[in-house]
Amino acid sequence: MKPIKIGIAGLGNVGEEVAYQLIKGFRVQNDQFKIELHGISAKSKDKKRKIDTENIPFFDDPVSMTNSPDIDVIVELIGGDEGVAKDLCFSALNNKKGLITANKALIAKYGKELAEIAEDNNLFFSFEASVAGGIPILKLIREGLIVNDITKVTGILNGTANYILSEMELNEKDFDEVLVDAQKKGYAEADPSFDIDGIDAAHKTIILSGLAYGKMPDINNLSIKGIRNITLNDIKYCSELGYKIKLLGNSEVSFNKSSKEEFFCSVEPWLIPKNYGLSNVSGVLNAVQVQSSLAGNVMITGAGAGGEPTASAVLADIVDFANRTKLLSFGRNSSKIKNNYKTNTYTEKFRFYLRLNVIDKSGVLASLTSIFRDHELSIESFIQKSNHEDKTAELVIITHEASKLMLDKALLSINKLDGVISDPVCLSIYS
């Protein structure tokens, strides 16, 4: 049996776990494959690790691994959409090596280009670990649902954001307090903006859209809203109304009355009914729900990050390489993938949750009512919580179904109102 020779660049939590599993042997490795680690690269050669690297060739420059005749496939676990990670991935394929990566930012930006090189040279290129850690969602879409037309993909794709929202609800703590707790536990980075502002989930949503529809929007043109402005009061109000707040990556295709295809893609917090499957995914877990033509609604959930779960996805790609699996990285020819695809504004009507902080004085409510009337918006329910000490009030409004376009126009007028203290919080209600 000819051995499969692996080179790993990046020995963080995931890279170290992948190397460890390759060295000790995983469930099917000894029976079906001979897989050998023939190269590693990391920032520090001498850092103490749980693997013995003394007899494994070390490359100070990870890109130089792609020139080694002793390596068949490169595993890139460095991260980042530019710099050495990008150079390594393009160099691997240009030097006729297989490529496996967990780099969501890179795939969202350069996935189509890398897939084109791989297909032109009949090379293996896969990135299962780039979305939802140990959940095999890309394999599900690309292989398990291959005969289905997919119309919608919705996911809880960031464990940090999901943990914060879950802990706010469970322990009735403010956002800032839970964020500090998440950082202490290692669930959030020192700079958490990538996670809580929705960027991480956006990269993953772009990749899922590429597999589901062959459409990959540019992240700079994507509607992205994070969870920084979600308060404990929002959590409580929504719970009383029968909802939980979840940060969702959502993409879907539909046809309008003129039979013209429309593509919607966004990352934002939504109100989800408590009896709905996604609302019960708590803590650092991820979940993805796929609407398909034959299999119907399929939902898969599990650990979305961490060394072991993500290593599981990387190793599954290595097994596919060892099996010589014929793989179109996005489940279709790369020539059919549309980069920088323009997204539409949602045309479907939703109910909306609004929270406004206002000065508690006469005339404010009348002005709000007037704006709603002018924009053809009607109120389903209304709650006012007054603070007599500072003479402010918190207004919570649930609207009847309305178009997002009209609501956005109304919000522009509301922001200009004398008496509105801060930007309104506006969340769509998932149906």
PECORPE-V317429 format. One record per residue. N is the residue number from 1. PSI is psi in degrees with one decimal (none if undefined). Layout:
# PECORPE-V317429
n:psi
N:PSI
N:PSI
This chain:
# PECORPE-V317429
n:psi
1:123.5
2:126.5
3:149.4
4:124.1
5:121.8
6:141.4
7:128.5
8:127.3
9:115.8
10:111.1
11:48.2
12:-155.6
13:-42.6
14:-49.6
15:-41.0
16:-39.1
17:-40.2
18:-46.9
19:-42.5
20:-45.2
21:-36.9
22:-38.5
23:-44.7
24:-21.0
25:124.5
26:-176.2
27:-47.9
28:-0.7
29:-49.2
30:-29.2
31:-36.5
32:-25.0
33:153.0
34:103.0
35:128.2
36:141.6
37:113.1
38:5.7
39:142.6
40:155.4
41:137.6
42:167.8
43:-39.6
44:124.8
45:-34.8
46:6.3
47:140.0
48:127.0
49:168.6
50:4.9
51:148.2
52:109.7
53:7.5
54:-38.0
55:10.7
56:126.6
57:130.3
58:133.9
59:115.4
60:-36.9
61:109.8
62:-30.8
63:-30.5
64:-18.2
65:-28.8
66:-11.6
67:-4.8
68:126.4
69:-10.3
70:7.1
71:129.9
72:-35.8
73:136.1
74:133.6
75:109.1
76:116.4
77:34.2
78:-48.3
79:159.7
80:146.2
81:1.1
82:-170.7
83:-144.8
84:-33.5
85:-45.5
86:-47.4
87:-42.0
88:-45.9
89:-45.8
90:-38.4
91:-38.5
92:-49.8
93:-37.9
94:-22.9
95:18.3
96:33.4
97:151.8
98:157.1
99:129.7
100:133.2
101:155.2
102:16.4
103:91.5
104:-40.8
105:-40.9
106:-43.4
107:-40.5
108:-32.5
109:-41.1
110:10.8
111:-42.8
112:-45.3
113:-43.3
114:-39.9
115:-37.3
116:-44.3
117:-43.8
118:-44.4
119:-40.8
120:-28.2
121:10.9
122:48.9
123:154.5
124:130.6
125:117.3
126:157.8
127:42.2
128:-37.4
129:-3.1
130:-18.0
131:122.1
132:31.8
133:-115.2
134:-0.8
135:122.8
136:58.0
137:-36.8
138:-41.1
139:-37.1
140:-47.7
141:-46.1
142:-33.6
143:-52.5
144:-33.1
145:28.2
146:-30.6
147:-1.0
148:145.4
149:125.6
150:131.3
151:-19.4
152:138.2
153:123.0
154:133.6
155:145.3
156:102.4
157:-1.3
158:113.6
159:-33.6
160:-50.9
161:-41.0
162:-37.9
163:-45.2
164:-47.9
165:-38.8
166:-43.5
167:-35.7
168:-42.5
169:-46.8
170:-43.0
171:4.0
172:52.4
173:153.1
174:160.5
175:-51.5
176:-38.9
177:-42.8
178:-36.3
179:-45.0
180:-42.8
181:-42.6
182:-36.6
183:-40.0
184:-35.1
185:-3.5
186:8.5
187:-20.0
188:144.9
189:165.7
190:-40.9
191:100.8
192:5.8
193:-37.7
194:-37.7
195:-50.9
196:-16.9
197:2.8
198:2.1
199:-44.6
200:-46.9
201:-31.6
202:-43.3
203:-44.1
204:-36.6
205:-38.2
206:-43.9
207:-44.7
208:-38.5
209:-37.2
210:-41.0
211:-39.7
212:-39.0
213:-9.3
214:22.9
215:124.0
216:101.0
217:154.3
218:134.4
219:-28.2
220:-15.5
221:11.0
222:142.0
223:112.7
224:123.6
225:133.8
226:-156.8
227:10.3
228:-35.0
229:7.7
230:124.7
231:168.2
232:-35.3
233:-39.5
234:-45.8
235:-45.4
236:-46.6
237:-46.3
238:-36.5
239:-41.6
240:-32.4
241:-3.8
242:24.0
243:160.3
244:151.4
245:127.7
246:139.7
247:118.5
248:138.1
249:126.1
250:133.3
251:142.0
252:156.9
253:143.1
254:174.8
255:133.4
256:-173.8
257:-21.9
258:11.4
259:23.5
260:131.9
261:137.3
262:143.0
263:124.2
264:137.6
265:129.2
266:163.6
267:121.5
268:160.8
269:139.0
270:156.0
271:124.4
272:131.2
273:141.6
274:-24.4
275:8.3
276:142.8
277:-46.0
278:-26.9
279:-21.4
280:7.2
281:108.7
282:172.3
283:-141.5
284:6.1
285:153.7
286:161.6
287:146.3
288:133.5
289:132.3
290:128.4
291:120.8
292:160.3
293:-36.6
294:-43.0
295:-11.0
296:-146.2
297:123.6
298:126.8
299:136.8
300:137.5
301:156.4
302:-167.5
303:123.3
304:-3.7
305:-177.3
306:155.0
307:-52.5
308:-49.6
309:-42.8
310:-37.2
311:-35.6
312:-43.0
313:-40.3
314:-44.9
315:-33.7
316:-38.6
317:-38.8
318:-41.1
319:-41.5
320:-40.1
321:-44.9
322:-32.7
323:-5.2
324:39.9
325:129.6
326:117.2
327:120.5
328:116.7
329:-38.9
330:13.5
331:9.4
332:163.0
333:137.7
334:-26.3
335:-20.9
336:-4.0
337:130.0
338:112.4
339:157.8
340:37.6
341:133.7
342:132.9
343:151.5
344:156.8
345:138.2
346:127.0
347:-21.5
348:142.9
349:138.1
350:160.5
351:151.3
352:149.4
353:127.0
354:137.4
355:128.1
356:137.6
357:122.3
358:161.9
359:130.2
360:84.6
361:160.6
362:144.9
363:-27.2
364:-47.8
365:-37.8
366:-39.1
367:-40.4
368:-45.2
369:-38.5
370:-42.4
371:-42.0
372:-43.2
373:-42.8
374:-27.2
375:17.3
376:41.5
377:137.2
378:150.2
379:126.7
380:-43.8
381:157.3
382:134.2
383:134.8
384:124.9
385:107.4
386:142.3
387:103.0
388:-21.7
389:-47.3
390:8.5
391:42.9
392:168.5
393:148.8
394:121.6
395:128.9
396:122.8
397:132.1
398:124.6
399:160.3
400:173.3
401:135.9
402:162.5
403:144.6
404:-33.7
405:-45.2
406:-37.3
407:-42.6
408:-37.9
409:-39.9
410:-39.2
411:-35.0
412:-41.2
413:-40.0
414:-40.5
415:-25.4
416:-5.7
417:136.0
418:124.6
419:-16.0
420:119.5
421:-38.2
422:168.2
423:133.5
424:148.1
425:125.0
426:120.4
427:136.2
428:149.1
429:120.8
430:135.0
431:none
